[in-house]
Amino acid sequence: MKPSDLYPRLRLLPYQSAFAANTSRFKIGLWARQTGKDHTAAAEAVIDCLFNPGTTWIILAASERQALESLAKAKDWAAVLDFQIEEFIEPPANLPLTTARSTSTEIRWSNGSRLIALPANPQTVRGYSANLILTEFAFHENADAIWRAIYPSISNPLRGGLKKLRIISTPNGLNNKFADLWLNSDPCLSESSVVKSPSLYHKSKITIHDAIANKLPLNADELRAG
């Protein structure tokens, strides 16, 4: 069985399955809120850990809470896939706020694969060499510094081989690193829901209307009214 054979069985929506199963090394997703960004990225990371023993993924989130939520989604996918977790490492309770912001939470599997969740901080991510998910990257503080810290480690083949990068976010204006990557990494950007780009990035744009058309059970009128 190949990883791509699993996606139709995971009950992902079509656009979610397409993004997760795409094998591009660098992917960037501009998705509306509540369309399943972390849900989808976590599925891909867990499947990669399952099929490739010794694989490490890092989830870098805008906050400690979001990092923990993303890891919880990975735990759920591991249960769906019968991929038994050997160890789940959490930071001690009641840590000082400054310490908690630099503390990781981690899933370890018996095949040597790991999934680590970290709050966004240039200092905590520096030095890791792993596949990387930047979630809600448009909302990261010091996003430019984070980018400078992580890009050499994922692009250096001497540090354990070339790594995969997943950048996902809802929009947050134009004055941030996520917007810069989305707009400037490919001058021929299309407005279609999924862009098969010849550039470095595979790009996926999902509006709330795209998601609803793909059977996401949300009501656009209610959201607009709210």
WOQUI-V485134 format. One line per field, one symbol per residue. phi: phi as a letter, one per 30 degrees, with the letter a starting at -180 (. if undefined). burial: I if it has 16 or more other C-alpha atoms within 10 Angstrom, else O. Layout:
phi->???
burial->???
This chain:
phi->.cedddeddciddeddddddddcedcbbbcbddicjddeddddddddddddbeidbbccccdbdeddddddddddddedddhcdddabccdedideeddedccccbcbcddjdbbccbddaeddddjdbadbccchddcddhdddddddcddddccddcijdccbbcbaddbiccadddddddcdbdceccddbcdcdddcdcbcbdddedddciddbcddddddd
burial->OOOIOOIOOOOIIOIIIIIIIOOIOIIIIIIIOOIIIIIIIIIIIIIIIIOOOOIIIIIIIIIIOIIIIIIIIIIOIIOOIOIOIOOOOOOOOOOOOOOIIIIIIIIIIOIOIIIIIIIIIIOIIIOIIIIIIIIIIIIIOOIOOIIOIIOOIIOOOOOOOIIIIIIIIIIOOOOIIIIOOIOOOIOOOOOOIIOOOOOOIIIIIIIIOIIOOOOIOOOOOOOOOO
